[in-house]
Amino acid sequence: MSFGDAFLDDFGVKWYQPKEKLVFEFHCHTTCSDGFLSPAKLVERAHQKGVKVMALTDHDTMSGIPEAIEAARKFGIKIIPGVEISTIFYSRGDLGTQEPVHILAYYSSCGPAKPAALEKFLGDIRDGRYLRAKNIVSKLNKLKLPVQWEHVAKIAGKGVAPGRLHIARAMLEAGYVENLKQAFTRYLYDGGPAYSTGSEPVAEETVKFIRETGGVAILAHPWALKNPSAIIRRLKDAGLHGLEAYRSDGKLPVYSDYADAHDLLKLGGSDYHGKGGTQQESDLGSTSLPVLMVHEFLKVARPIWCDAIRDILGDYIKDPSDSNLQHIIKFGKMNKKASKTCSSSAGELIDQCLSLWLSKEERENAEFETIKLGLDRVVGRELVGPCGEQ
């Protein structure tokens, strides 16, 4: 078996053509935040582009992941639950200096270890996005650009916290700018005449929180930062695992050097939004991410994710409630129709949760055998489990 074959086995995806290029996508968005495609349509496009492993990283929400997983099942694509979290970095010695920083969080097939805590954390950010968007619209109106809040909310969609891209689309549709890029370069850029902050958490605290909830923390698009050196150094001290050093135009040597200097993982993705030709952007899978870099990412992620899954299973042992069961199967390899009729033993359940990240021998160690025994004690009824194949 080749390295590529073994590596794809780790990710649990079907691999029929060993000589075919391995395509990964670690940064993309859907209509659940500021993307143009639904999660299902995004997965379909990923399949068309040959993507085998995709992390869905909407802004400040993980609501699109179940739909993406369901859609990915028929294409044999592995979905990594992710989220791009909006934060603020404050420069030391100058409390008036702040910079927006986005941090990508990647979670196990069962999602975060503390789902309720993460959802509240993200919910608070989304609430701030509403206030921020309204402030931006107010500033645009004062600049004699009467953008309507109702128009922005309609573009964002029901239940979606509006962002700058939604406002830019409203400006374009109203004829105030010629394209989306112009909306940003003239009005919406960081510190621009219509720019406004929300209620984003501090960047360092966000990195720590990602780690506490069983995630891998990666700094997004560091090339967009005004002070990348200080930000990378302080986020590393807070526990940052890596940074994006690859784009569709290749590896960026300066950020690769930053990663090497701070012993950080190197990752990358297209940051695809599906803008429909209104603005040039990198397509899904266009970032040539070396297999070795993804392998290094997985070496770090596997023990973190397995610890998170252990905690999720442990919570179910302590409290075998339906809500804790949903934490196990929400992002897992669950077939919705089959889940209503199939049952699973504790051993089968834990195998489904861990089979993507641990070998059979690793799953049979003493620690996980203890968890199986605990599950056996609480599973006295039929367990609705992840019986289907993704």
C-alpha positions in Angstrom: 0.0 0.0 0.0 1.4 3.5 -0.9 1.7 6.4 1.5 -1.2 8.1 -0.2 -3.4 4.9 0.1 -2.6 4.6 3.8 -3.1 8.3 4.4 -6.6 8.2 2.8 -7.5 5.2 4.9 -6.8 7.4 7.9 -9.4 9.8 6.7 -11.9 7.1 6.0 -12.5 8.1 2.3 -12.9 5.8 -0.7 -9.8 5.8 -2.9 -9.9 4.0 -6.2 -7.2 5.7 -8.3 -3.8 5.7 -6.4 -2.2 7.9 -9.2 -4.9 10.5 -9.0 -3.9 13.8 -7.3 -4.9 14.0 -3.6 -7.2 17.1 -3.2 -7.9 18.6 0.2 -9.9 21.7 1.1 -9.5 23.1 4.6 -11.2 26.5 4.4 -14.6 27.2 2.7 -18.0 28.8 3.4 -21.7 28.3 2.8 -24.9 30.2 3.0 -24.9 29.4 6.7 -22.5 32.4 7.0 -21.4 34.5 4.0 -21.1 31.9 1.2 -23.2 31.8 -1.9 -23.8 28.0 -1.9 -25.8 25.8 0.5 -23.7 23.1 2.3 -25.1 20.4 0.0 -24.3 22.4 -3.2 -20.8 23.2 -1.8 -20.1 19.5 -1.3 -21.4 18.8 -4.8 -19.0 21.3 -6.2 -16.2 19.9 -4.1 -16.8 16.5 -5.7 -16.7 18.0 -9.1 -13.3 19.5 -8.3 -12.0 16.1 -7.0 -11.9 17.1 -3.3 -11.6 14.0 -1.0 -11.4 15.7 2.4 -13.1 19.0 3.2 -13.3 21.1 6.3 -16.4 23.3 6.4 -15.4 26.5 8.2 -18.3 28.9 8.2 -17.9 32.2 10.1 -18.9 31.7 13.8 -21.3 28.8 13.2 -21.3 25.0 12.7 -24.9 24.8 11.6 -24.2 23.7 8.1 -22.1 20.7 9.0 -24.9 18.1 9.4 -26.2 18.9 5.9 -22.7 18.8 4.4 -22.1 15.4 6.0 -25.3 14.0 4.6 -24.5 15.3 1.1 -20.9 14.1 1.3 -22.0 10.5 2.0 -22.9 9.7 -1.6 -19.6 11.2 -2.9 -17.3 9.4 -0.5 -16.0 12.8 0.8 -14.8 13.1 4.4 -16.1 16.2 6.1 -14.1 17.6 9.0 -16.3 19.8 11.3 -14.8 23.2 11.5 -15.5 26.9 12.1 -13.8 30.2 11.4 -14.0 32.3 14.6 -13.9 36.1 14.6 -11.6 37.6 17.3 -9.8 40.8 18.2 -6.1 41.1 18.9 -5.0 43.9 21.2 -1.5 45.3 20.9 0.3 45.5 24.3 1.1 49.0 25.5 -1.5 50.6 23.3 -5.0 49.8 24.4 -6.4 51.8 21.4 -4.8 49.5 18.9 -6.7 46.5 17.9 -6.9 44.2 14.9 -9.4 41.6 13.7 -8.0 38.1 13.6 -9.7 35.0 12.3 -8.9 31.6 13.8 -9.9 28.3 12.3 -11.0 25.5 14.6 -11.1 21.9 13.4 -12.9 19.2 15.4 -13.4 15.4 15.5 -16.1 13.5 13.7 -18.2 13.9 16.9 -17.6 17.7 17.0 -16.5 19.7 20.0 -16.0 18.1 23.5 -18.1 20.9 25.1 -20.8 21.5 22.4 -23.0 23.7 24.6 -20.1 25.9 25.7 -18.9 26.3 22.1 -22.4 27.1 20.8 -22.8 29.8 23.5 -19.4 31.2 22.6 -20.3 31.3 18.9 -23.8 32.6 19.6 -22.4 35.6 21.5 -20.2 36.4 18.5 -23.1 36.1 16.1 -25.2 38.5 18.3 -22.4 41.0 18.0 -22.4 40.5 14.2 -25.9 41.8 14.1 -25.1 44.9 16.0 -21.9 45.4 14.0 -23.8 45.1 10.7 -26.4 47.6 11.8 -23.6 50.0 12.7 -22.0 49.6 9.3 -25.4 50.3 7.6 -25.8 53.4 9.7 -22.4 54.7 8.8 -23.1 54.0 5.1 -26.3 56.0 5.3 -24.3 58.9 6.9 -22.0 58.6 3.8 -25.0 59.2 1.6 -25.2 55.5 0.7 -28.8 54.6 1.9 -28.4 50.9 2.2 -31.5 49.3 3.7 -31.2 47.0 6.6 -34.1 44.8 5.3 -32.1 44.3 2.1 -29.0 43.2 4.0 -31.0 40.8 6.2 -32.8 39.3 3.1 -29.4 38.7 1.4 -28.0 37.0 4.6 -31.0 34.7 4.9 -33.1 33.6 7.8 -31.1 33.0 11.0 -27.8 34.1 9.5 -25.9 36.8 11.2 -25.0 39.4 8.5 -21.4 40.1 7.7 -19.5 42.6 5.5 -19.9 40.5 2.4 -23.7 40.6 2.8 -23.6 44.4 3.1 -21.2 44.6 0.1 -23.7 42.6 -2.0 -26.5 44.9 -0.9 -24.3 47.9 -2.0 -23.7 46.2 -5.4 -27.4 45.4 -6.0 -28.3 49.0 -5.1 -25.8 50.3 -7.6 -23.5 52.1 -5.1 -20.4 50.1 -6.2 -19.3 48.5 -9.4 -18.2 45.2 -7.7 -17.7 43.6 -4.4 -14.0 44.4 -4.2 -14.8 48.1 -4.6 -17.2 48.0 -1.7 -14.4 46.8 0.5 -11.6 49.0 -0.9 -13.7 52.1 -0.5 -15.8 51.6 2.5 -15.7 48.2 4.4 -12.0 47.5 4.8 -10.6 47.2 8.3 -10.5 50.7 9.7 -12.5 52.0 6.6 -15.1 54.8 6.7 -17.9 52.4 7.3 -16.0 49.8 9.3 -17.3 48.8 12.7 -16.3 46.2 15.3 -18.6 43.7 16.9 -18.3 41.8 20.2 -15.5 39.5 19.2 -13.5 37.7 21.9 -9.8 38.2 22.5 -7.7 36.2 20.1 -5.5 34.5 22.7 -8.5 33.5 24.8 -10.2 32.0 21.7 -7.1 29.8 21.0 -7.3 28.5 24.6 -11.0 27.9 24.3 -10.6 26.0 21.0 -8.1 23.7 22.8 -10.4 23.3 25.8 -13.2 22.1 23.5 -11.1 19.5 21.7 -10.2 21.5 18.6 -7.1 22.3 16.6 -6.4 26.0 16.3 -5.0 27.4 13.0 -4.5 31.1 12.2 -6.4 32.1 9.1 -4.9 34.2 6.2 -2.0 35.7 8.2 -1.0 37.7 5.0 -4.0 40.0 5.7 -2.7 41.0 9.1 -1.0 44.4 9.8 1.3 43.0 12.5 1.6 39.2 11.8 4.9 38.7 13.7 3.6 39.8 17.1 0.2 38.1 16.5 1.8 34.8 15.6 4.2 35.0 18.5 1.5 35.7 21.1 -1.0 33.2 19.7 1.7 30.5 19.8 2.2 31.3 23.5 -1.6 30.8 23.9 -1.4 27.4 22.3 -1.9 28.0 18.6 -1.3 24.8 16.6 -0.6 26.2 13.2 -1.2 28.8 10.5 -2.2 29.0 6.9 0.9 29.2 4.8 -0.5 27.9 1.5 -2.8 29.7 -1.0 -3.9 28.8 -4.5 -0.9 30.7 -5.8 1.5 28.5 -3.9 3.4 28.4 -0.6 4.1 31.8 0.9 7.8 31.6 2.0 7.5 34.3 4.7 4.6 32.6 6.5 6.2 29.2 6.0 9.3 30.7 7.8 7.1 32.0 10.6 5.6 28.6 11.0 9.1 27.0 11.1 10.4 29.6 13.6 7.5 28.9 16.0 7.2 25.2 15.4 3.7 25.5 13.9 1.8 23.4 11.5 1.4 24.7 7.9 -2.0 24.5 6.4 -4.1 26.3 3.7 -7.3 26.4 1.8 -9.2 28.3 -0.8 -11.4 30.4 1.5 -14.1 29.7 -1.1 -17.3 31.6 -0.9 -18.8 30.8 -4.3 -19.2 34.3 -5.5 -20.7 33.4 -8.8 -18.3 35.2 -11.0 -19.0 38.6 -9.4 -15.4 38.6 -8.0 -12.4 36.5 -8.9 -11.6 34.0 -6.1 -9.8 30.7 -5.7 -11.9 27.6 -6.4 -12.5 24.7 -4.1 -9.4 22.4 -3.9 -7.2 25.0 -5.8 -4.7 25.2 -3.0 -1.9 22.6 -3.6 -1.5 21.4 -0.1 1.3 18.8 0.1 0.1 15.5 1.5 3.0 15.6 4.0 1.6 18.8 5.5 -1.8 17.3 5.9 -0.2 14.2 7.4 1.6 16.4 10.0 -1.7 18.1 10.7 -3.4 14.7 11.3 -0.5 13.6 13.6 -1.3 16.5 15.9 -5.1 16.4 15.4 -5.6 12.6 16.1 -4.8 12.5 19.8 -6.7 15.8 20.4 -9.8 14.5 18.6 -9.6 11.1 20.3 -9.4 12.8 23.7 -12.5 14.8 22.8 -14.4 11.8 21.7 -13.4 10.0 24.9 -14.8 13.0 26.9 -18.0 13.0 24.8 -18.5 9.2 25.4 -17.7 9.7 29.1 -20.4 12.4 29.4 -22.9 9.9 28.0 -21.8 7.3 30.5 -22.4 9.8 33.4 -25.7 11.0 31.9 -27.2 8.7 29.2 -29.6 11.4 28.1 -30.9 11.9 24.5 -29.0 15.2 24.4 -25.7 13.6 25.2 -26.4 10.8 22.7 -26.9 13.5 20.1 -23.5 14.9 20.9 -22.0 11.6 19.9 -23.9 11.1 16.6 -24.6 14.7 15.4 -21.5 15.1 13.3 -20.7 11.3 13.0 -21.2 8.7 10.3 -25.0 8.6 10.8 -27.5 7.6 8.3 -30.7 9.4 9.3 -33.1 6.7 8.0 -31.1 3.8 9.4 -30.7 5.4 12.8 -34.4 5.0 13.5 -34.2 1.2 13.2 -30.7 0.0 13.8 -29.2 -0.7 17.2 -25.6 -0.7 18.2 -23.6 -2.3 21.0 -21.3 -0.1 23.0 -18.3 -1.6 21.2 -19.8 -0.8 17.8 -20.6 2.7 18.9 -17.1 3.5 20.0 -15.7 1.9 16.9 -17.8 4.1 14.7 -16.6 7.2 16.7 -12.9 6.3 16.6 -12.4 4.2 13.5 -11.3 7.2 11.4 -8.6 8.2 13.8 -7.4 5.0 15.6 -6.3 1.6 14.4 -8.1 -1.5 15.8 -5.2 -2.2 18.1 -5.3 1.4 19.5 -9.0 1.2 20.0 -8.6 -2.0 22.1 -6.3 -0.4 24.7 -7.2 -0.4 28.4 -8.5 3.1 28.4 -11.0 2.6 25.7 -11.9 -0.8 26.9 -12.9 0.9 30.2 -15.1 3.3 28.3 -16.7 0.4 26.5 -17.5 -1.3 29.8 -19.1 1.9 31.0 -21.2 2.2 27.9 -22.3 -1.4 28.2 -23.7 -0.5 31.6 -25.8 2.3 30.4 -26.9 0.8 27.0 -29.6 -1.4 28.2 -32.0 -0.3 25.4 -31.5 0.0 21.7 -29.0 2.7 20.9 -29.7 4.9 18.0 -26.2 5.0 16.6 -24.2 6.1 13.6 -25.0 2.9 11.6 -24.7 4.3 8.1 -21.5 5.0 6.1 -20.6 8.5 5.2 
